[in-house]
């Protein structure tokens, strides 16, 4: 789990077909429980610690809020100790999360994934776009044309095919509360440039 989920582009919500949510939760649970959490300097570790104590406590508070609001905790949700130290947290999965719940509305910045059920693709897009944020999204499908069709409807500055994707040669930035500027690509140079406009009484040819 990249940086223990502590990045702004983390795909922390998964909107899934409601008729498959239980089978998907079971498969993800199996993968999460196999993740080796440990010393980030160890080549055997697959996930390291939370950055600091206050962030660990923040993640715990979100997990408690999810349970309080009725989300189903499938796995995780507890602190871990590695050699008696560090701010480690179990990979955590919630299922049957309502889109109005706190864990679906706010950025947790921890190893927490919420599964949100959708009736169909149209409903899934509506749920995705209800978020106050719009930095990164992904469409999981083997059909590239379908990915393009759905991705065009998402209010997100970046949409990846089958996962988190990024390219520094292309503009990166968000919509809504995720910001309005762009980094990288030629668009990333625009804030450093000044435009000049010259208006003439009649068409003029530029001198050589």
C-alpha positions in Angstrom: 0.0 0.0 0.0 1.8 3.1 -1.2 3.0 5.3 1.7 0.4 3.6 3.9 -2.3 5.6 2.1 -0.8 8.9 3.1 -0.9 10.6 -0.3 -3.5 13.0 -1.7 -4.1 10.8 -4.8 -4.9 7.6 -2.8 -7.9 5.7 -4.2 -9.5 5.4 -0.9 -13.1 4.8 -2.1 -14.1 2.0 -4.4 -17.6 2.2 -5.9 -18.6 -1.3 -6.8 -21.7 -3.2 -8.1 -23.9 -3.8 -5.1 -24.6 -7.4 -6.1 -20.9 -8.2 -6.0 -19.9 -6.1 -2.9 -19.6 -9.1 -0.5 -17.5 -11.2 -2.8 -15.2 -8.3 -3.6 -14.9 -7.5 0.1 -13.9 -11.1 0.8 -11.2 -11.1 -2.0 -9.8 -7.7 -0.8 -9.8 -8.9 2.8 -7.7 -11.9 1.9 -5.2 -9.6 0.0 -5.1 -7.0 2.8 -4.4 -9.6 5.5 -1.5 -10.9 3.5 0.3 -7.5 3.5 3.5 -7.5 5.5 3.5 -4.4 7.6 7.0 -3.6 8.9 10.2 -1.5 9.0 10.2 0.6 5.8 13.9 0.0 5.4 13.4 -3.8 5.3 13.1 -5.3 1.8 10.5 -7.7 3.2 8.1 -5.0 4.2 5.1 -4.1 2.0 3.7 -1.3 4.0 5.5 1.0 6.5 4.3 3.2 9.4 2.0 6.2 9.7 4.1 9.4 9.7 3.4 10.6 13.3 1.4 9.9 16.4 -1.3 12.6 15.7 -1.9 11.1 12.2 -2.2 7.6 13.7 -4.8 8.9 16.1 -6.6 10.7 13.3 -6.8 7.4 11.3 -8.1 5.6 14.5 -10.7 8.3 14.9 -12.0 7.9 11.3 -12.2 4.1 11.8 -14.3 4.6 15.0 -16.5 7.1 13.1 -17.0 4.6 10.3 -18.2 1.9 12.8 -20.3 4.5 14.6 -22.1 5.5 11.4 -22.9 1.9 10.4 -20.2 0.9 8.0 -19.2 -2.8 8.1 -15.6 -3.2 9.3 -14.3 -6.2 7.3 -10.7 -6.3 8.4 -8.1 -4.2 10.2 -8.8 -1.2 12.2 -6.1 -1.7 14.9 -2.7 -0.4 15.7 0.3 -2.6 15.2 3.7 -2.7 16.9 6.9 -3.5 15.0 9.8 -4.3 17.3 7.9 -2.5 20.1 7.9 0.9 18.3 6.6 2.9 15.4 3.1 4.2 14.4 1.8 1.3 12.4 -1.8 0.5 11.5 -3.4 -2.5 9.9 -4.6 -2.3 6.3 -8.3 -1.6 6.9 -11.4 -2.4 4.8 -14.9 -1.1 5.2 -17.8 -2.5 3.2 -21.4 -1.3 2.7 -20.3 2.3 3.2 -22.9 5.0 2.5 -21.8 7.9 0.4 -22.8 10.4 3.1 -20.7 8.7 5.8 -17.7 10.6 7.1 -15.2 8.0 5.8 -16.6 8.4 2.3 -16.6 12.3 2.5 -13.3 13.2 4.1 -9.6 12.4 3.3 -8.3 9.9 5.9 -4.6 9.7 4.8 -4.2 6.2 6.1 -4.5 2.6 4.9 -8.3 2.6 4.8 -10.4 1.5 1.9 -14.2 2.0 1.7 -16.4 -0.1 -0.6 -19.5 1.9 -1.7 -22.3 -0.1 -3.4 -23.8 1.2 -6.7 -26.9 0.0 -8.6 -25.4 0.5 -12.0 -22.7 2.5 -13.9 -24.9 5.7 -14.0 -25.3 5.5 -10.2 -21.6 4.8 -9.7 -20.7 8.0 -11.6 -23.2 10.0 -9.6 -21.7 8.7 -6.4 -18.2 9.4 -7.5 -19.1 13.0 -8.5 -20.8 13.7 -5.1 -17.3 13.9 -3.5 -16.1 17.4 -2.5 -12.7 16.4 -4.0 -11.6 15.6 -7.5 -7.9 15.0 -7.8 -7.6 11.3 -8.8 -9.9 8.6 -9.9 -9.7 5.2 -11.7 -12.0 3.1 -13.8 -11.4 -0.7 -13.4 -12.4 -2.5 -16.6 -10.8 -4.5 -19.4 -12.8 -2.4 -21.9 -10.7 0.7 -22.9 -13.6 2.3 -24.7 -15.8 1.9 -21.6 -13.0 3.4 -19.5 -12.9 6.4 -21.7 -16.6 6.8 -21.8 -16.9 6.7 -18.0 -13.7 8.7 -17.3 -15.1 11.6 -19.4 -18.0 11.8 -16.9 -15.9 11.9 -13.8 -15.2 15.3 -12.2 -11.6 14.4 -11.5 -8.4 16.0 -12.8 -6.8 12.6 -13.3 -8.4 9.3 -14.3 -6.4 6.1 -14.6 -7.2 2.9 -16.4 -7.2 0.1 -13.8 -5.4 2.0 -11.0 -3.5 5.0 -10.0 -1.6 6.3 -13.1 0.6 9.4 -13.5 3.0 10.9 -16.1 5.1 14.0 -15.4 4.8 14.9 -19.1 1.1 15.4 -18.7 -0.7 18.0 -16.5 -1.7 16.9 -13.0 -4.2 18.8 -10.8 -7.7 18.6 -9.4 -11.2 19.8 -9.5 -13.4 21.2 -6.7 -11.6 21.2 -3.3 -8.6 19.5 -4.8 -7.5 22.8 -6.5 -7.7 24.4 -9.8 -4.1 24.8 -11.0 -2.0 22.2 -12.9 1.5 20.9 -12.4 3.7 19.2 -15.0 3.3 19.2 -18.8 3.2 22.4 -20.7 0.1 23.5 -18.6 2.4 23.4 -15.6 4.5 26.2 -17.1 1.6 28.6 -17.6 1.6 30.1 -14.1 5.2 31.2 -14.6 4.5 33.0 -17.9 2.9 36.4 -18.6 0.6 36.9 -21.5 0.6 40.1 -23.6 -2.3 41.3 -25.8 -1.8 43.9 -28.5 -4.9 45.4 -30.2 -4.7 47.4 -33.5 -7.2 49.6 -35.3 -6.8 47.4 -38.3 -5.0 44.1 -39.2 -1.2 44.6 -39.1 1.6 42.4 -40.4 4.4 41.6 -38.0 7.8 43.1 -39.1 10.5 40.7 -39.9 
